[in-house]
Amino acid sequence: QKTIPACGPTGFIEKINCATSQRQEFKSCRSAALEAQRFWRFVGSSLAVAAAAAALVVLRQRELDRRALEKVRKQIESI
């Protein structure tokens, strides 16, 4: 799948004249390279969001563990 030259000026649609039905139709002109680039950009951004969320979970868990240990330490000291 390659970019259709007729789509070059606009990049969006191609006007097709059907010989048998004598009708004019419009066809989407999607570039396979552009679609692949958009897909990988989406995959990359999804991975970045997932990594950020995982990092936040780890940081939050460390903070909660620290608070729990501090609470237990205070309870032991008060005995």
Secondary structure as a PSIPRED ss2 file (coil, helix, strand):
# PSIPRED VFORMAT (PSIPRED V4.0)

   1 Q C   1.000  0.000  0.000
   2 K C   1.000  0.000  0.000
   3 T C   1.000  0.000  0.000
   4 I C   1.000  0.000  0.000
   5 P H   0.000  1.000  0.000
   6 A H   0.000  1.000  0.000
   7 C H   0.000  1.000  0.000
   8 G C   1.000  0.000  0.000
   9 P C   1.000  0.000  0.000
  10 T C   1.000  0.000  0.000
  11 G C   1.000  0.000  0.000
  12 F C   1.000  0.000  0.000
  13 I E   0.000  0.000  1.000
  14 E E   0.000  0.000  1.000
  15 K E   0.000  0.000  1.000
  16 I E   0.000  0.000  1.000
  17 N E   0.000  0.000  1.000
  18 C C   1.000  0.000  0.000
  19 A C   1.000  0.000  0.000
  20 T C   1.000  0.000  0.000
  21 S C   1.000  0.000  0.000
  22 Q C   1.000  0.000  0.000
  23 R C   1.000  0.000  0.000
  24 Q E   0.000  0.000  1.000
  25 E E   0.000  0.000  1.000
  26 F E   0.000  0.000  1.000
  27 K E   0.000  0.000  1.000
  28 S E   0.000  0.000  1.000
  29 C C   1.000  0.000  0.000
  30 R C   1.000  0.000  0.000
  31 S C   1.000  0.000  0.000
  32 A H   0.000  1.000  0.000
  33 A H   0.000  1.000  0.000
  34 L H   0.000  1.000  0.000
  35 E H   0.000  1.000  0.000
  36 A H   0.000  1.000  0.000
  37 Q H   0.000  1.000  0.000
  38 R H   0.000  1.000  0.000
  39 F H   0.000  1.000  0.000
  40 W H   0.000  1.000  0.000
  41 R H   0.000  1.000  0.000
  42 F H   0.000  1.000  0.000
  43 V H   0.000  1.000  0.000
  44 G H   0.000  1.000  0.000
  45 S H   0.000  1.000  0.000
  46 S H   0.000  1.000  0.000
  47 L H   0.000  1.000  0.000
  48 A H   0.000  1.000  0.000
  49 V H   0.000  1.000  0.000
  50 A H   0.000  1.000  0.000
  51 A H   0.000  1.000  0.000
  52 A H   0.000  1.000  0.000
  53 A H   0.000  1.000  0.000
  54 A H   0.000  1.000  0.000
  55 A H   0.000  1.000  0.000
  56 L H   0.000  1.000  0.000
  57 V H   0.000  1.000  0.000
  58 V H   0.000  1.000  0.000
  59 L H   0.000  1.000  0.000
  60 R H   0.000  1.000  0.000
  61 Q H   0.000  1.000  0.000
  62 R H   0.000  1.000  0.000
  63 E H   0.000  1.000  0.000
  64 L H   0.000  1.000  0.000
  65 D H   0.000  1.000  0.000
  66 R H   0.000  1.000  0.000
  67 R H   0.000  1.000  0.000
  68 A H   0.000  1.000  0.000
  69 L H   0.000  1.000  0.000
  70 E H   0.000  1.000  0.000
  71 K H   0.000  1.000  0.000
  72 V H   0.000  1.000  0.000
  73 R H   0.000  1.000  0.000
  74 K H   0.000  1.000  0.000
  75 Q H   0.000  1.000  0.000
  76 I H   0.000  1.000  0.000
  77 E H   0.000  1.000  0.000
  78 S H   0.000  1.000  0.000
  79 I C   1.000  0.000  0.000
